[in-house]
Amino acid sequence: MGESLHFTEPSFLCGELDLACLICLFRGALIKPWIFTEIKEGRHWDISSNERLDVLRDFSNFGLEHWGSDTRGVEKTRTFMLEWLSFMCRYIPVGLLERVPQKINERPPYYLGRNYLESLMASQHVGDWVRISEMLLGPVPKNFIFLPKHKANAYK
């Protein structure tokens, strides 16, 4: 158990989900929120970087709707988005994997994406996450600093 980044997890196939299975599933959904579609359709989804950006666009729209579109609401949405991007950057597109499925406990190696946006989304650098947030929420305020809550020493 603990491997919940793919639809072939035995507990998903037999339909028996206990609390531990659900926790592992939600942990995997932080990295790839389309896992529910994969489970429903029974296939690995090689989601494009533009489709992933659409997921983030929906998130930003929901955040602005919830917290408001004033400066405070935009920055609250940005903070949550950046925390989420600190997990989403661990996803490796199916089309680039040496072996399917990706293991949740393996840190992705550095790789060059199939386009600029895919490489940007794979980046482990906070500055690149901020750049993605600026695509959706506009420029960050002067003196903006973001540190992920987990503050892993692999991040800069």
C-alpha positions as CSV (number, residue, x, y, z in Angstrom):
1,M,0.0,0.0,0.0
2,G,1.1,3.6,-0.3
3,E,1.3,3.4,-4.1
4,S,-1.7,5.3,-5.2
5,L,-0.5,7.1,-8.3
6,H,-2.0,4.7,-10.7
7,F,-5.3,3.0,-11.4
8,T,-3.9,-0.6,-11.2
9,E,-3.6,-0.5,-7.4
10,P,-5.3,-3.8,-6.3
11,S,-7.7,-2.1,-3.9
12,F,-9.1,0.0,-6.8
13,L,-9.5,-3.0,-9.0
14,C,-11.5,-5.0,-6.5
15,G,-13.5,-2.0,-5.3
16,E,-12.6,-2.4,-1.7
17,L,-11.4,0.9,-0.3
18,D,-10.8,1.4,3.4
19,L,-9.6,4.5,5.1
20,A,-5.9,3.8,4.6
21,C,-6.5,3.2,0.8
22,L,-8.4,6.5,0.6
23,I,-5.6,8.4,2.4
24,C,-3.1,7.0,0.0
25,L,-5.4,7.9,-2.9
26,F,-5.7,11.5,-1.8
27,R,-1.9,11.6,-1.3
28,G,-1.5,10.6,-4.9
29,A,-4.2,13.1,-6.0
30,L,-1.9,16.0,-4.7
31,I,0.6,15.0,-7.4
32,K,-1.9,14.1,-10.1
33,P,-5.5,15.2,-9.5
34,W,-6.7,13.4,-12.6
35,I,-6.1,10.0,-10.9
36,F,-9.9,9.7,-10.4
37,T,-10.4,9.9,-14.2
38,E,-7.7,7.2,-14.7
39,I,-9.5,5.0,-12.1
40,K,-12.9,5.5,-13.7
41,E,-11.6,4.9,-17.3
42,G,-9.1,2.2,-16.4
43,R,-6.2,3.7,-18.3
44,H,-3.1,5.7,-17.9
45,W,-3.7,9.3,-19.1
46,D,-0.7,11.0,-20.8
47,I,-2.1,14.4,-19.8
48,S,-0.5,17.3,-21.7
49,S,1.0,20.3,-20.1
50,N,-1.8,22.5,-21.5
51,E,-4.4,20.2,-19.9
52,R,-2.5,20.5,-16.6
53,L,-2.4,24.2,-16.9
54,D,-6.2,24.1,-17.4
55,V,-6.5,22.2,-14.1
56,L,-4.5,25.0,-12.4
57,R,-6.6,27.6,-14.2
58,D,-9.8,26.0,-12.7
59,F,-8.1,26.0,-9.3
60,S,-7.2,29.7,-9.6
61,N,-10.8,30.5,-10.7
62,F,-12.2,28.6,-7.7
63,G,-9.8,30.3,-5.4
64,L,-10.7,33.8,-6.6
65,E,-14.4,32.9,-6.4
66,H,-13.9,31.7,-2.8
67,W,-11.4,34.3,-1.4
68,G,-12.2,37.2,-3.7
69,S,-10.4,38.9,-6.5
70,D,-9.0,41.7,-4.4
71,T,-5.3,41.7,-3.6
72,R,-5.7,39.6,-0.5
73,G,-7.8,36.9,-2.3
74,V,-5.3,36.7,-5.2
75,E,-2.4,36.3,-2.9
76,K,-4.3,33.7,-0.8
77,T,-5.0,31.8,-4.0
78,R,-1.4,32.1,-5.1
79,T,-0.1,30.7,-1.8
80,F,-2.3,27.6,-2.0
81,M,-1.4,27.2,-5.7
82,L,2.3,27.3,-4.9
83,E,2.0,24.8,-2.1
84,W,0.1,22.5,-4.5
85,L,2.7,23.0,-7.3
86,S,5.4,21.8,-4.8
87,F,3.6,18.4,-5.0
88,M,2.6,18.5,-8.7
89,C,6.2,19.0,-9.8
90,R,6.8,15.4,-8.8
91,Y,4.6,14.1,-11.6
92,I,6.4,12.6,-14.6
93,P,4.2,12.4,-17.8
94,V,3.4,8.8,-18.8
95,G,4.9,9.4,-22.3
96,L,8.3,10.1,-20.7
97,L,8.4,7.3,-18.2
98,E,10.9,4.4,-18.7
99,R,8.4,2.1,-16.9
100,V,4.8,2.6,-16.1
101,P,3.5,3.3,-13.5
102,Q,5.4,6.0,-11.7
103,K,6.2,5.1,-8.0
104,I,5.0,7.7,-5.6
105,N,8.1,7.4,-3.3
106,E,10.6,8.0,-6.1
107,R,11.8,11.5,-6.7
108,P,11.7,12.3,-10.4
109,P,15.0,12.7,-12.1
110,Y,15.7,15.9,-13.9
111,Y,14.2,15.6,-17.4
112,L,13.5,17.9,-20.3
113,G,9.7,18.0,-21.1
114,R,8.2,17.7,-24.5
115,N,7.7,21.5,-24.5
116,Y,8.6,24.5,-22.4
117,L,5.5,24.4,-20.2
118,E,6.0,20.8,-19.4
119,S,9.7,21.4,-18.4
120,L,8.5,24.4,-16.3
121,M,5.9,22.3,-14.5
122,A,8.6,19.6,-13.7
123,S,10.9,22.1,-12.2
124,Q,11.9,21.7,-8.5
125,H,12.6,25.5,-8.2
126,V,10.3,27.8,-6.4
127,G,10.9,30.6,-9.0
128,D,9.5,28.4,-11.7
129,W,6.3,27.7,-9.6
130,V,6.0,31.5,-9.1
131,R,6.3,32.0,-12.9
132,I,3.4,29.5,-13.4
133,S,1.3,31.3,-10.8
134,E,2.0,34.6,-12.7
135,M,0.6,33.1,-15.9
136,L,-2.7,32.6,-14.1
137,L,-2.9,35.3,-11.4
138,G,-0.7,38.1,-12.7
139,P,2.6,39.4,-11.4
140,V,3.6,38.9,-7.8
141,P,3.9,41.9,-5.5
142,K,7.3,43.4,-4.9
143,N,9.4,41.6,-2.3
144,F,7.3,38.5,-2.7
145,I,8.9,35.4,-1.1
146,F,7.5,31.9,-1.0
147,L,8.9,29.0,1.0
148,P,7.1,25.6,0.8
149,K,5.7,24.5,4.2
150,H,7.9,21.4,4.1
151,K,11.0,23.5,3.3
152,A,12.8,20.5,1.9
153,N,16.5,21.3,1.3
154,A,16.1,20.2,-2.3
155,Y,14.1,23.4,-3.1
156,K,15.7,26.7,-3.8
